[in-house]
Amino acid sequence: MRPMVFMTLHRSEDGAEHRDCFVDSDGIVRLPHGLASAETVTHWAELPTLPGGTTHLVLGKGVQSALQNAWDARPLT
């Protein structure tokens, strides 16, 4: 299992354009299973939601408030 992100458009270091692909932490482009590629992705999982919300990932200025909201969230009983 490798950490990857899904990209609708990715440009490799050699300038090649890849659409609707996964890019792993080493910069390897992997296509969804069934497409012509030596490197394919057959299974994937997404990050769980932050506690008390439906958000999976927060970047930028919203991080601090999202973390505070998660820390303040009470477990559902």
C-alpha positions in Angstrom: 0.0 0.0 0.0 1.4 3.4 -1.0 0.1 6.9 -0.2 -1.2 8.6 -3.4 -3.3 11.4 -4.5 -5.8 11.4 -7.4 -5.2 14.1 -10.0 -7.5 15.1 -12.8 -4.4 16.6 -14.6 -0.8 15.8 -13.7 2.4 16.9 -15.6 5.3 14.6 -15.0 8.9 15.9 -14.7 9.4 15.0 -18.4 6.5 17.3 -19.4 4.1 14.4 -20.2 0.4 15.1 -19.3 -1.6 12.5 -17.5 -5.4 12.8 -16.9 -7.5 11.1 -14.2 -4.5 9.3 -12.6 -3.1 8.5 -9.2 0.4 9.9 -8.3 2.3 8.2 -5.5 4.8 9.7 -3.1 7.7 8.9 -5.5 6.0 10.7 -8.4 5.1 7.5 -10.1 1.9 7.9 -12.2 -0.6 5.0 -11.8 -3.8 4.7 -13.8 -7.0 3.1 -12.6 -7.3 -0.6 -13.1 -8.4 -1.5 -16.7 -6.5 1.3 -18.4 -3.3 0.6 -20.4 -0.5 1.1 -18.0 2.3 -0.9 -16.4 1.4 0.6 -13.1 -2.3 0.4 -12.1 -4.3 0.9 -9.0 -6.8 -1.8 -8.2 -7.9 -0.7 -4.7 -7.9 2.5 -2.8 -9.2 4.0 0.5 -9.8 7.6 1.4 -9.0 9.3 4.6 -11.7 9.1 7.3 -13.8 12.2 8.0 -12.7 14.5 10.7 -14.5 14.0 14.0 -17.9 15.8 14.1 -18.0 16.6 10.4 -18.0 15.3 6.8 -14.7 16.8 5.8 -11.9 14.3 4.8 -9.0 16.8 4.3 -8.4 20.5 5.1 -5.5 22.5 3.6 -4.5 26.1 4.0 -6.1 28.7 6.2 -9.0 26.4 7.3 -6.7 23.9 9.0 -6.6 25.5 12.4 -10.3 26.0 12.8 -11.0 22.4 11.5 -8.5 21.0 14.0 -10.2 23.0 16.8 -13.6 21.8 15.7 -12.4 18.2 15.7 -10.8 18.5 19.2 -14.0 20.1 20.5 -16.3 17.4 19.0 -18.0 15.1 21.5 -18.5 11.4 20.8 -21.9 10.4 19.6 -23.8 8.4 22.3 
